[in-house]
C-alpha cells in the first residue's frame, strides 16, 4: 500500500515529521517497507525556456536550441519534433543522471555541434510514458526553478505492508485514522477532505439505472448511479500526480477517479460505458465455461461458482476481481454507469485463486471492504465525475442488502493488564477505542465499526488498545525459575529428531527447509495430497505434502540448474497423511557423487547403494536395531522398480524407503539424470527406555576375535541379505558380525563369499569349537539353498 506524505495529510491534520510518521506506523503495526522521494533523483533538472531553434547543419531530424535555464543562454542539440522557440520545458545540465535512460549527461559533440545537456521527455525522467516529444510546461512556469519543486515531486512516497486482517488500512484514510489514534494529529472529517458540506447521495433526475443482484451469496449488494453527457479526458493534475507517484498509471479521468477513490478510501468502484450495455446489468453466478475478456487483455474461462456482472447478452466483469474490456470507458464515452457493490470476501478469494488473477480490487474485496460505505462511496465517486466530467446524474439504484449487522463486545478494561501485560487507565482505553471508530457504552459494551471485520472478541480489543498505547511499554517479565537443576524438557520424539539431524549433517548432507504446501501436480507422484486447503495462498500451495521428497526434489532442481555439481540435501519435518501427521526425514542425492579426476576417471553419479547406505546409517544414529532390519521391495510408484526398496522390522513395520527415483517422477520435477533418495519414517522406529544421561562403561572384549570366510554357490534369485541373515543366526552367541565381501557369476553359477566374525567370551576357541561353529554356518546356509563351494 503506497501513498504520498501530502496525500496522507489530506486526511490527517498533523505537524509531525516524516520520520515521526514512519516510526509511528511501524509502532502501531503498519510496517513501513520503505520511503522514496522521487524528487531527489531529479534535483539537478530545471525549468528552461527555448530562446531559439535552428536546424542542425548536418542532421535533418535534429535542431540546435538556445535555451535559458536561469543562468544565461546554453546551446543544446535536440531531436524532439515539438522543440520550438518559446517552449518551456525541463532541462538536464551536464552531470545530471537521466533515470529513464540510465546515463549521466556530459558536454558532447553531436554531429559536430556541441550540446550542453538535454531537454527531456516524461519517460526519460520516469514521470510518465510520453516520449514522442519533450515536456511542455505552462507559459507561466518559473524559468530556472528546480523542476521537482515546481512539479511537486518532492513528496515522499511511503510504502506500508498491510497484514491480511487490516482491511481498513487498504485506504489512506484508514492509515490516517490509526495515526490519529496514536497521537500524531487529528483525523479530518471526510466531508472536509472532499470539500463538501456533507457526504450525501447525489440527487439525480429520474429513476436509477436498471441493475440487480441474482447472486446474494457472491454479491449481496449492488448500488449504481448513471451520469449522462460526460466528457472523458485527462485527469486533473493533482489526481494524476498522486496516482503517478504510487505507480498507478493515469488512464483517463473516469478510470482515474475509481482508482483514486479505491486508494484513498479503500473502496473499489467500476465505471461502465452505458452504450455497451444491452438491457439490465445483473450480478449473477457464472455458468461453467463462460468467458470474460478482462481489462488486462486476457480471456478467462469461469467456473459455475464465480460471480459475474452481466447484461442480457454476455458477462462483462469478474465480480470483485477485474472489470471487462468490452464495457470499459473510452475517450468517446458520454454516458456512464458507476457501480459500487459489495462482494463476498470468500467468493472473491476463491475466484482469484482459481483464475490466478490478482488486482487491487481483489486485494481489498477478499480482505473485506466496509459494507456500510456503499452509499457514501457511490456519492463521492459520482460527485467527482460531475466535478471533472460534467453531466447529469440519475437517481440511485440500491439492489440487495449489504451485511451491516451490528456487532457488540462486552469488554472489561482489566483485560489489558491480565491479557496484554499493560495496565492502562479505563478512560485512556475508552479514548483509544473511540478514536479508532468504536463506540463504548457506560457498561463497557463496545460496538464494532463496520470497517473492522477482523474484530470479534475481547482479545481483539486488548490488541487494539495495546498497539496504540505502545507494545514497547509492555515490561519484559522473566518466567519464574524453579530452584535447583532444571529438569530435561525434550520429549523422546525431539531427542530422536536431534540425533537424526546431527547424524545427517555429520555425513555431509545439507539441511533444507521446504514448504509444507505443494501444488497438486507435485503431490500426485507420491499418492496425492490427503489434506487440501480451503483457502490456499495460491494454486501452487494447495495441498499438504504427503512426503518430504517433492520439496527436496524441487530444491535439487533449482540448485542443479544454477550450476551445482552435486546436491546432498536432507530435511526433517512432517508429512500429512489421511490419518495423521507423521514425522519423517527425507534425503535427496543428485548430480555427481564423485567428480571427474585424472586418477579416478569420469564423474560418477549416485546409485541405489548410496541411498541404502545413508538410510542404514541414519537409522542406526536414530537408535533403530539395524542388525534386525530386512530389505523388501515395493517402495512405491514414485520409485524406480528394481532399484529401490524398503527397510523393515518384519513384513509390516516399515522404517524407510530408499533407492532411485522413478524417471516419470523426475520428469514431473524437470530433473535430468538419476537421483537417489531416502525417506525415514521416524515414528516407526521403536523407542527405548531412557537410562538417564550416563553412558554405559566401555568394556572391550578381553579375547581376540576370530574371522572365517565362507564361499557358497547360490540360486540366482537368492538375495545376499537372506544368506547373511541366515548365517548370523547359526550361533547367536559366538557370531557377532557377518559381511558379504565377494560376489561373482560365471557360466550361470552365482557365488557369494561371507566373512564371519567369532568372538570368544571367557576362553579362546579350540579348533574343534571353531569347526562346530563352521558346521552350523554351512547348515544354516543350506536351509536357504546355499551350498559350500569345494
DOKE-240050 format. One record per residue (C-alpha): residue in one letter; x, y, z. Coordinates in steps of 0.2 Angstrom, whole numbers, padded with zeros to 4 digits, always signed. Last residue first. Example, Ala and Ser with C-alpha at 12.3 -4.5 7.8 and 13.67 -1.06 7.14 Angstrom:
<sites>
S+0068-0005+0036;A+0062-0022+0039;
</sites>
This chain:
<sites>
X+0173-0385-0015;X+0160-0371-0013;X+0148-0373+0001;X+0130-0374-0005;X+0117-0361-0002;X+0098-0366-0004;X+0091-0356+0011;X+0092-0371+0023;X+0110-0374+0016;X+0116-0358+0023;X+0111-0363+0041;X+0120-0380+0039;X+0136-0372+0032;X+0136-0360+0047;X+0132-0373+0060;X+0147-0383+0053;X+0158-0368+0054;X+0153-0367+0073;X+0157-0385+0076;X+0174-0382+0067;X+0178-0367+0078;X+0174-0377+0093;X+0185-0392+0087;X+0199-0380+0084;X+0198-0373+0101;X+0190-0356+0104;X+0199-0344+0117;X+0192-0343+0134;X+0178-0332+0144;X+0169-0324+0129;X+0176-0329+0112;X+0170-0318+0097;X+0168-0325+0080;X+0167-0314+0065;X+0160-0322+0049;X+0166-0315+0031;X+0154-0320+0018;X+0158-0325+0000;X+0144-0326-0013;X+0145-0336-0029;X+0132-0337-0044;X+0134-0350-0057;X+0127-0347-0075;X+0144-0349-0083;X+0152-0336-0071;X+0144-0325-0058;X+0153-0315-0045;X+0150-0309-0027;X+0163-0305-0013;X+0163-0297+0004;X+0146-0301+0011;X+0148-0297+0030;X+0143-0306+0046;X+0146-0300+0064;X+0145-0306+0082;X+0144-0325+0079;X+0148-0334+0095;X+0132-0331+0105;X+0120-0331+0090;X+0126-0346+0083;X+0118-0350+0066;X+0108-0334+0066;X+0122-0324+0058;X+0122-0336+0044;X+0104-0335+0040;X+0105-0316+0040;X+0120-0316+0028;X+0111-0328+0016;X+0094-0318+0016;X+0103-0301+0014;X+0113-0308-0001;X+0097-0311-0010;X+0093-0328-0018;X+0086-0327-0035;X+0101-0333-0045;X+0102-0349-0034;X+0118-0350-0023;X+0136-0356-0023;X+0144-0353-0007;X+0160-0346-0001;X+0164-0345+0018;X+0177-0334+0026;X+0182-0336+0045;X+0187-0322+0057;X+0192-0324+0075;X+0191-0311+0089;X+0204-0308+0102;X+0200-0310+0120;X+0196-0297+0133;X+0181-0290+0124;X+0180-0271+0126;X+0170-0264+0141;X+0166-0245+0139;X+0155-0241+0153;X+0137-0237+0149;X+0133-0219+0146;X+0125-0208+0160;X+0112-0196+0154;X+0097-0206+0160;X+0093-0224+0156;X+0078-0220+0145;X+0068-0235+0139;X+0070-0237+0120;X+0058-0232+0106;X+0054-0242+0091;X+0057-0233+0075;X+0040-0231+0066;X+0038-0213+0071;X+0054-0208+0062;X+0048-0214+0045;X+0064-0212+0035;X+0063-0207+0017;X+0078-0209+0006;X+0083-0203-0012;X+0094-0206-0027;X+0093-0196-0042;X+0097-0201-0060;X+0099-0189-0074;X+0088-0174-0079;X+0076-0166-0067;X+0060-0156-0073;X+0051-0160-0057;X+0037-0170-0066;X+0051-0178-0076;X+0060-0184-0061;X+0044-0193-0056;X+0042-0201-0073;X+0061-0207-0071;X+0057-0216-0055;X+0068-0210-0040;X+0082-0222-0036;X+0083-0231-0019;X+0076-0230-0002;X+0061-0232+0009;X+0062-0232+0027;X+0056-0240+0044;X+0042-0250+0038;X+0035-0261+0051;X+0023-0274+0042;X+0035-0288+0035;X+0046-0289+0050;X+0057-0274+0055;X+0058-0266+0038;X+0069-0257+0026;X+0061-0253+0009;X+0066-0255-0008;X+0073-0247-0024;X+0082-0250-0040;X+0071-0265-0046;X+0057-0253-0049;X+0062-0234-0049;X+0052-0226-0035;X+0037-0214-0036;X+0026-0229-0038;X+0030-0237-0021;X+0044-0244-0012;X+0039-0262-0017;X+0054-0272-0012;X+0060-0278+0005;X+0076-0277+0014;X+0077-0283+0032;X+0082-0274+0048;X+0087-0284+0063;X+0105-0278+0063;X+0098-0260+0061;X+0090-0260+0078;X+0084-0242+0076;X+0093-0229+0088;X+0091-0214+0077;X+0110-0215+0073;X+0107-0233+0067;X+0093-0227+0056;X+0103-0213+0049;X+0117-0225+0044;X+0106-0238+0037;X+0097-0225+0026;X+0113-0217+0020;X+0120-0233+0015;X+0104-0238+0006;X+0104-0222-0004;X+0122-0224-0009;X+0118-0242-0014;X+0103-0236-0025;X+0115-0225-0036;X+0124-0208-0036;X+0133-0202-0051;X+0151-0204-0056;X+0162-0192-0065;X+0174-0200-0077;X+0191-0206-0072;X+0198-0210-0055;X+0216-0204-0055;X+0213-0190-0068;X+0198-0184-0059;X+0179-0182-0063;X+0169-0178-0048;X+0162-0191-0037;X+0144-0192-0031;X+0139-0182-0046;X+0122-0174-0048;X+0108-0178-0036;X+0106-0186-0018;X+0089-0182-0010;X+0086-0186+0009;X+0070-0185+0018;X+0067-0187+0037;X+0050-0190+0043;X+0037-0186+0057;X+0020-0191+0053;X+0004-0180+0053;X-0012-0191+0055;X-0025-0202+0047;X-0026-0196+0029;X-0007-0192+0028;X+0002-0176+0031;X+0021-0177+0030;X+0030-0168+0044;X+0048-0162+0045;X+0066-0166+0045;X+0075-0162+0029;X+0090-0168+0019;X+0100-0162+0004;X+0116-0168-0005;X+0117-0159-0022;X+0132-0162-0033;X+0138-0152-0047;X+0129-0136-0043;X+0127-0125-0059;X+0111-0115-0055;X+0101-0128-0064;X+0107-0141-0052;X+0102-0130-0037;X+0084-0127-0043;X+0081-0145-0047;X+0088-0150-0030;X+0076-0139-0022;X+0061-0146-0032;X+0067-0163-0027;X+0068-0158-0009;X+0051-0151-0009;X+0044-0166-0018;X+0053-0178-0006;X+0046-0173+0011;X+0031-0184+0008;X+0012-0182+0008;X+0014-0163+0007;X-0001-0153+0012;X-0011-0147-0003;X-0014-0130-0012;X+0002-0121-0012;X+0005-0120-0031;X-0014-0115-0033;X-0010-0100-0022;X-0011-0094-0004;X-0023-0108-0001;X-0041-0105+0006;X-0049-0122+0009;X-0033-0131+0010;X-0032-0149+0004;X-0026-0163+0015;X-0025-0180+0008;X-0012-0174-0005;X-0008-0186-0019;X+0000-0203-0019;X+0018-0198-0021;X+0018-0194-0040;X+0002-0183-0037;X+0010-0172-0024;X+0019-0161-0036;X+0004-0159-0048;X-0007-0155-0033;X+0004-0140-0029;X+0013-0141-0013;X+0011-0135+0005;X+0023-0140+0019;X+0036-0128+0011;X+0054-0133+0011;X+0068-0132+0025;X+0084-0139+0019;X+0099-0147+0028;X+0115-0150+0019;X+0121-0168+0020;X+0140-0171+0024;X+0138-0187+0035;X+0139-0176+0050;X+0124-0166+0045;X+0114-0182+0043;X+0120-0188+0060;X+0116-0172+0069;X+0098-0171+0062;X+0095-0189+0066;X+0100-0187+0084;X+0090-0171+0086;X+0075-0179+0078;X+0076-0193+0091;X+0078-0181+0105;X+0063-0172+0100;X+0052-0188+0099;X+0059-0193+0116;X+0052-0177+0123;X+0064-0163+0127;X+0061-0155+0144;X+0076-0160+0155;X+0074-0154+0173;X+0082-0138+0178;X+0095-0140+0192;X+0089-0132+0208;X+0076-0119+0212;X+0062-0117+0199;X+0064-0102+0188;X+0049-0090+0187;X+0047-0083+0169;X+0056-0067+0166;X+0045-0051+0164;X+0048-0039+0150;X+0038-0023+0153;X+0024-0019+0140;X+0028-0001+0135;X+0036-0007+0118;X+0018-0013+0114;X+0013+0006+0113;X-0003+0014+0118;X-0010+0011+0100;X-0004-0007+0099;X-0010-0011+0117;X-0028-0004+0115;X-0031-0013+0098;X-0024-0029+0104;X-0035-0028+0120;X-0050-0025+0109;X-0045-0041+0099;X-0044-0051+0115;X-0062-0045+0119;X-0069-0053+0103;X-0074-0051+0085;X-0063-0038+0077;X-0056-0043+0060;X-0071-0036+0050;X-0067-0018+0056;X-0075-0007+0043;X-0092-0008+0051;X-0087-0001+0067;X-0088-0013+0082;X-0099-0008+0096;X-0091-0009+0113;X-0102-0013+0129;X-0092-0006+0143;X-0106-0003+0154;X-0106+0016+0151;X-0106+0012+0132;X-0091+0012+0121;X-0092+0016+0102;X-0078+0010+0091;X-0071+0022+0077;X-0052+0020+0081;X-0053+0037+0091;X-0067+0029+0101;X-0056+0014+0106;X-0041+0024+0111;X-0052+0036+0121;X-0060+0022+0130;X-0043+0014+0134;X-0037+0031+0141;X-0053+0032+0152;X-0050+0014+0159;X-0032+0018+0164;X-0020+0006+0156;X-0011-0008+0165;X+0000-0017+0152;X+0003-0036+0151;X-0009-0039+0137;X-0021-0052+0144;X-0021-0048+0163;X-0016-0030+0160;X-0027-0025+0145;X-0041-0037+0152;X-0044-0025+0166;X-0054-0014+0154;X-0068-0027+0154;X-0076-0029+0137;X-0093-0035+0131;X-0092-0035+0113;X-0105-0028+0100;X-0108-0031+0082;X-0122-0023+0072;X-0127-0031+0056;X-0121-0022+0040;X-0121-0037+0028;X-0126-0027+0012;X-0144-0028+0006;X-0149-0031-0012;X-0151-0018-0026;X-0149+0000-0022;X-0152+0011-0038;X-0148+0029-0036;X-0156+0043-0047;X-0149+0049-0062;X-0135+0061-0064;X-0132+0075-0077;X-0115+0078-0085;X-0099+0087-0081;X-0083+0077-0082;X-0072+0084-0068;X-0085+0090-0055;X-0099+0078-0061;X-0087+0063-0060;X-0080+0068-0043;X-0098+0070-0037;X-0102+0052-0043;X-0087+0045-0035;X-0091+0053-0018;X-0109+0048-0019;X-0105+0030-0023;X-0093+0028-0009;X-0105+0037+0003;X-0120+0025-0002;X-0109+0009-0002;X-0099+0013+0014;X-0109+0002+0026;X-0101-0014+0019;X-0084-0008+0023;X-0072-0019+0012;X-0067-0037+0016;X-0050-0044+0014;X-0055-0053-0002;X-0063-0036-0008;X-0047-0026-0005;X-0034-0037-0013;X-0047-0041-0027;X-0049-0023-0031;X-0030-0020-0032;X-0029-0035-0044;X-0023-0053-0045;X-0028-0067-0056;X-0023-0085-0055;X-0040-0090-0061;X-0044-0102-0047;X-0035-0091-0034;X-0045-0075-0039;X-0061-0084-0039;X-0058-0092-0022;X-0053-0075-0014;X-0068-0066-0022;X-0080-0079-0016;X-0073-0079+0002;X-0073-0060+0003;X-0092-0058-0003;X-0094-0044-0015;X-0101-0027-0010;X-0105-0016-0025;X-0102+0002-0030;X-0105+0003-0049;X-0105+0020-0059;X-0114+0019-0075;X-0108+0031-0089;X-0115+0041-0104;X-0103+0051-0115;X-0089+0039-0119;X-0078+0045-0134;X-0062+0044-0124;X-0065+0027-0119;X-0075+0018-0105;X-0074-0001-0102;X-0089-0012-0107;X-0079-0023-0119;X-0063-0023-0108;X-0071-0032-0093;X-0068-0027-0075;X-0057-0037-0063;X-0058-0046-0046;X-0074-0041-0036;X-0086-0049-0049;X-0077-0055-0065;X-0084-0042-0077;X-0094-0041-0093;X-0104-0057-0094;X-0114-0058-0110;X-0131-0054-0119;X-0144-0048-0107;X-0131-0039-0096;X-0118-0047-0085;X-0108-0044-0069;X-0100-0060-0064;X-0099-0071-0048;X-0089-0087-0048;X-0096-0104-0043;X-0100-0111-0060;X-0082-0110-0066;X-0075-0096-0077;X-0064-0096-0093;X-0054-0080-0093;X-0049-0070-0108;X-0034-0059-0107;X-0032-0040-0112;X-0029-0034-0094;X-0046-0026-0093;X-0054-0044-0094;X-0062-0053-0108;X-0074-0064-0099;X-0078-0082-0103;X-0092-0094-0098;X-0086-0112-0096;X-0097-0116-0081;X-0111-0103-0080;X-0107-0088-0069;X-0117-0083-0054;X-0126-0067-0055;X-0124-0048-0053;X-0135-0040-0066;X-0134-0025-0078;X-0151-0023-0087;X-0153-0022-0105;X-0138-0022-0118;X-0123-0012-0110;X-0110-0006-0122;X-0118+0012-0124;X-0118+0013-0105;X-0099+0014-0104;X-0096+0006-0087;X-0087+0013-0072;X-0081+0002-0058;X-0078+0005-0039;X-0066-0001-0026;X-0067+0007-0009;X-0051+0008+0001;X-0054+0026+0004;X-0040+0035-0004;X-0033+0020-0014;X-0050+0015-0021;X-0056+0033-0023;X-0041+0037-0033;X-0043+0021-0044;X-0061+0025-0047;X-0057+0043-0052;X-0043+0038-0063;X-0055+0027-0074;X-0066+0042-0077;X-0052+0055-0079;X-0042+0044-0091;X-0028+0032-0090;X-0016+0038-0076;X-0003+0025-0072;X-0003+0020-0054;X+0015+0018-0048;X+0012+0027-0031;X+0018+0044-0038;X+0009+0043-0054;X-0008+0041-0044;X-0004+0057-0034;X+0002+0067-0049;X-0013+0062-0059;X-0025+0067-0046;X-0017+0084-0043;X-0016+0087-0062;X-0034+0084-0066;X-0037+0068-0075;X-0036+0068-0094;X-0052+0066-0104;X-0069+0060-0103;X-0083+0072-0106;X-0100+0067-0098;X-0117+0069-0105;X-0126+0056-0094;X-0122+0050-0077;X-0129+0034-0070;X-0130+0028-0052;X-0127+0011-0045;X-0128+0000-0029;X-0126-0019-0030;X-0127-0028-0013;X-0126-0046-0008;X-0114-0051-0022;X-0107-0069-0020;X-0120-0076-0009;X-0134-0064-0015;X-0132-0069-0033;X-0147-0063-0043;X-0141-0045-0040;X-0150-0030-0049;X-0147-0016-0060;X-0158-0005-0071;X-0151+0013-0069;X-0159+0025-0056;X-0175+0033-0059;X-0177+0051-0065;X-0166+0066-0061;X-0152+0065-0048;X-0149+0070-0031;X-0131+0065-0026;X-0131+0054-0010;X-0123+0063+0005;X-0106+0067+0011;X-0108+0084+0019;X-0103+0102+0017;X-0091+0097+0004;X-0073+0100+0001;X-0068+0081-0001;X-0057+0081+0014;X-0069+0092+0024;X-0083+0080+0020;X-0072+0066+0027;X-0070+0074+0043;X-0051+0077+0047;X-0042+0064+0058;X-0032+0074+0071;X-0014+0073+0074;X+0001+0061+0078;X-0007+0054+0094;X-0008+0036+0090;X-0027+0037+0087;X-0023+0050+0074;X-0010+0038+0066;X-0023+0024+0066;X-0036+0035+0057;X-0023+0041+0044;X-0020+0023+0039;X-0039+0020+0037;X-0040+0036+0027;X-0026+0031+0015;X-0035+0015+0010;X-0031-0003+0012;X-0029+0001+0031;X-0047-0005+0035;X-0044-0022+0028;X-0031-0025+0042;X-0033-0044+0044;X-0022-0048+0029;X-0007-0038+0035;X-0003-0021+0026;X+0015-0018+0022;X+0017+0001+0020;X+0026+0010+0006;X+0028+0029+0009;X+0031+0040-0005;X+0040+0057-0001;X+0033+0072-0009;X+0047+0082-0018;X+0039+0079-0034;X+0028+0095-0033;X+0031+0100-0051;X+0039+0116-0047;X+0050+0109-0033;X+0055+0094-0043;X+0059+0105-0058;X+0071+0116-0049;X+0067+0134-0054;X+0077+0142-0068;X+0062+0148-0078;X+0046+0149-0067;X+0032+0141-0076;X+0020+0154-0083;X+0019+0148-0100;X+0014+0131-0095;X+0026+0116-0096;X+0029+0106-0112;X+0040+0090-0109;X+0050+0084-0124;X+0042+0074-0138;X+0036+0057-0143;X+0042+0050-0127;X+0027+0051-0115;X+0025+0037-0103;X+0026+0047-0087;X+0037+0053-0073;X+0051+0042-0076;X+0063+0057-0081;X+0067+0050-0098;X+0049+0044-0100;X+0042+0062-0097;X+0054+0069-0111;X+0069+0079-0108;X+0079+0094-0115;X+0097+0090-0115;X+0115+0094-0109;X+0127+0106-0116;X+0127+0101-0134;X+0142+0105-0145;X+0139+0103-0164;X+0150+0091-0175;X+0137+0078-0177;X+0133+0078-0159;X+0148+0085-0149;X+0146+0081-0130;X+0145+0090-0114;X+0140+0076-0102;X+0124+0069-0096;X+0124+0053-0085;X+0116+0038-0091;X+0102+0026-0086;X+0089+0031-0099;X+0074+0034-0088;X+0084+0039-0073;X+0094+0053-0083;X+0109+0057-0071;X+0113+0076-0071;X+0132+0080-0073;X+0129+0091-0088;X+0113+0100-0087;X+0096+0092-0089;X+0082+0104-0095;X+0064+0103-0092;X+0052+0113-0104;X+0046+0130-0109;X+0043+0132-0127;X+0046+0150-0134;X+0056+0144-0149;X+0052+0126-0154;X+0055+0108-0149;X+0040+0098-0154;X+0049+0086-0165;X+0061+0081-0152;X+0079+0079-0159;X+0088+0091-0148;X+0106+0099-0148;X+0108+0111-0134;X+0117+0128-0133;X+0116+0137-0117;X+0110+0155-0114;X+0110+0163-0097;X+0110+0156-0079;X+0091+0154-0077;X+0089+0138-0088;X+0089+0148-0104;X+0089+0138-0120;X+0097+0140-0137;X+0092+0126-0147;X+0101+0117-0162;X+0089+0105-0170;X+0090+0087-0176;X+0080+0077-0188;X+0089+0083-0204;X+0106+0081-0197;X+0122+0090-0203;X+0119+0109-0201;X+0106+0106-0187;X+0091+0117-0190;X+0088+0132-0179;X+0078+0134-0163;X+0078+0150-0152;X+0075+0155-0134;X+0069+0138-0128;X+0064+0141-0110;X+0070+0131-0095;X+0063+0123-0079;X+0077+0114-0071;X+0084+0096-0068;X+0098+0093-0055;X+0086+0088-0041;X+0078+0074-0052;X+0084+0059-0042;X+0079+0068-0025;X+0061+0072-0032;X+0056+0054-0032;X+0057+0053-0013;X+0055+0035-0008;X+0051+0028+0009;X+0052+0009+0013;X+0043-0006+0019;X+0035+0003+0033;X+0026-0010+0045;X+0008-0005+0050;X+0008-0012+0067;X+0005+0003+0078;X+0024+0005+0081;X+0028+0003+0062;X+0016+0017+0058;X+0023+0028+0072;X+0041+0027+0067;X+0036+0032+0049;X+0026+0046+0055;X+0040+0053+0066;X+0052+0051+0052;X+0041+0061+0041;X+0039+0075+0053;X+0023+0078+0063;X+0014+0094+0060;X-0003+0085+0058;X-0021+0086+0052;X-0023+0069+0045;X-0034+0066+0030;X-0026+0077+0017;X-0010+0075+0026;X-0009+0057+0020;X-0010+0063+0002;X+0004+0076+0006;X+0015+0062+0013;X+0012+0051-0003;X+0004+0034-0003;X+0008+0016-0006;X+0000+0000+0000;
</sites>
